[in-house]
Amino acid sequence: MAIIDAERLVLGRLCTHVAKRLLNGEEIVVINAEKAIVSGNRAQLIKFYKHKRERGTRNKGPFYPRTPDRLIKRSVRGMVERYKPRGRNALKRLRVYIGVPKQFAGVAAETVEGAKKPHLEKYVFLGDITKELGAAQEMV
């Protein structure tokens, strides 16, 4: 089981890395989901995610998540073939947490070097986006 710390990692790059490893049969745990970053202008990003959230109808969907852990899971879901057994099984091996749960508190988490962008000037934390979407959970 691999534990990945999502702090200051770009969301899309993190999710592609996680999806590839899931399809190879690994179990992945992602912690600190609210500290992942999305690159871009804050106002445009919030408008984009609000539009995705409000699209469709209440009864038919598409249903878009509000919390950062489910948003990362949804992003990974879009990168695997979820309608085939291989993709379904891969998604069952993924766990995403807000903050660091007690069971992983003392464990050293790895980071994804390919998902770091140290010189980004415009970015928004995933926790800030989900607060604008109306996430009810308190971000750590």
Secondary structure per residue as TSV (DSSP state, phi and psi in degrees):
chain	resnum	aa	ss	phi	psi
A	1	M	-	360.0	130.0
A	2	A	E	-105.2	134.6
A	3	I	E	-110.8	120.8
A	4	I	E	-114.5	129.3
A	5	D	E	-91.5	120.4
A	6	A	-	-86.7	5.7
A	7	E	T	-64.1	124.2
A	8	R	T	61.5	27.0
A	9	L	-	-103.9	142.3
A	10	V	B	-71.1	131.2
A	11	L	H	-55.4	-53.0
A	12	G	H	-63.9	-41.4
A	13	R	H	-66.8	-39.6
A	14	L	H	-62.3	-45.9
A	15	C	H	-66.5	-36.6
A	16	T	H	-66.2	-39.6
A	17	H	H	-63.8	-45.0
A	18	V	H	-64.3	-42.3
A	19	A	H	-62.0	-42.5
A	20	K	H	-62.5	-42.9
A	21	R	H	-69.7	-34.7
A	22	L	H	-64.9	-41.5
A	23	L	H	-68.0	-20.6
A	24	N	T	-85.1	-1.2
A	25	G	T	102.3	5.7
A	26	E	-	-81.4	153.7
A	27	E	-	-95.5	130.7
A	28	I	E	-124.2	135.6
A	29	V	E	-119.7	125.6
A	30	V	E	-109.2	125.8
A	31	I	E	-113.6	164.1
A	32	N	-	57.5	48.6
A	33	A	G	-61.8	-32.7
A	34	E	G	-73.0	-12.5
A	35	K	G	-98.6	4.0
A	36	A	-	-69.9	156.1
A	37	I	E	-118.9	152.4
A	38	V	E	-120.1	126.9
A	39	S	E	-82.2	141.7
A	40	G	S	138.1	-178.5
A	41	N	-	-75.5	132.5
A	42	R	H	-56.9	-49.1
A	43	A	H	-64.0	-41.2
A	44	Q	H	-67.9	-39.0
A	45	L	H	-65.8	-43.2
A	46	I	H	-65.5	-40.5
A	47	K	H	-62.6	-42.3
A	48	F	H	-62.0	-48.8
A	49	Y	H	-70.7	-33.4
A	50	K	H	-65.2	-39.4
A	51	H	H	-63.2	-42.3
A	52	K	H	-62.4	-39.0
A	53	R	H	-69.6	-36.9
A	54	E	H	-91.6	-4.2
A	55	R	S	-67.8	151.4
A	56	G	S	82.2	-165.3
A	57	T	B	-116.7	167.7
A	58	R	T	-68.4	-30.5
A	59	N	T	-92.2	-34.2
A	60	K	T	-101.5	-26.1
A	61	G	B	93.9	-170.1
A	62	P	-	-70.8	144.2
A	63	F	-	-96.9	124.4
A	64	Y	-	-116.4	134.8
A	65	P	-	-72.7	160.7
A	66	R	-	-105.6	-31.5
A	67	T	S	-89.2	151.4
A	68	P	H	-64.5	-35.2
A	69	D	H	-65.8	-43.0
A	70	R	H	-72.2	-29.4
A	71	L	H	-68.5	-39.0
A	72	I	H	-66.2	-41.6
A	73	K	H	-62.2	-39.2
A	74	R	H	-66.1	-38.4
A	75	S	H	-66.3	-39.6
A	76	V	H	-68.4	-37.6
A	77	R	H	-58.4	-34.6
A	78	G	T	-72.6	-10.5
A	79	M	T	-105.3	-1.8
A	80	V	S	-120.1	161.5
A	81	E	-	-83.4	88.8
A	82	R	T	-74.3	-13.0
A	83	Y	T	-91.5	-2.4
A	84	K	S	-109.7	154.2
A	85	P	H	-56.6	-37.1
A	86	R	H	-62.1	-43.1
A	87	G	H	-70.7	-39.6
A	88	R	H	-62.5	-43.9
A	89	N	H	-66.7	-34.9
A	90	A	H	-63.5	-43.9
A	91	L	H	-66.2	-27.9
A	92	K	H	-70.0	-20.9
A	93	R	T	-89.5	3.8
A	94	L	E	-105.1	132.0
A	95	R	E	-129.9	134.8
A	96	V	E	-127.4	134.7
A	97	Y	-	-126.9	147.2
A	98	I	S	-85.7	126.4
A	99	G	S	74.1	-159.8
A	100	V	-	-117.5	114.2
A	101	P	-	-66.9	161.8
A	102	K	G	-59.4	-36.4
A	103	Q	G	-68.7	-19.8
A	104	F	G	-112.6	15.2
A	105	A	S	-65.4	-42.2
A	106	G	S	-94.7	-2.6
A	107	V	S	-85.3	138.4
A	108	A	-	-76.9	122.7
A	109	A	-	-94.8	144.9
A	110	E	B	-88.7	165.5
A	111	T	-	-125.6	162.3
A	112	V	-	-106.4	109.5
A	113	E	G	-64.1	-34.2
A	114	G	G	-70.6	-12.9
A	115	A	G	-98.9	1.1
A	116	K	-	-88.8	139.5
A	117	K	-	-133.8	85.7
A	118	P	T	-68.6	-21.3
A	119	H	T	-103.5	21.8
A	120	L	-	-68.3	133.7
A	121	E	S	-97.9	-37.8
A	122	K	S	-112.3	114.9
A	123	Y	E	-157.4	163.5
A	124	V	E	-134.9	138.3
A	125	F	E	-71.6	144.8
A	126	L	H	-62.3	-33.3
A	127	G	H	-62.6	-36.4
A	128	D	H	-69.2	-39.0
A	129	I	H	-63.9	-43.7
A	130	T	H	-71.6	-27.2
A	131	K	H	-63.9	-39.4
A	132	E	H	-67.7	-29.3
A	133	L	H	-77.7	-13.8
A	134	G	T	102.0	29.6
A	135	A	-	-64.4	130.4
A	136	A	-	-83.9	-20.7
A	137	Q	S	-77.4	148.7
A	138	E	-	-82.6	127.1
A	139	M	-	-83.2	134.7
A	140	V	-	-74.5	360.0
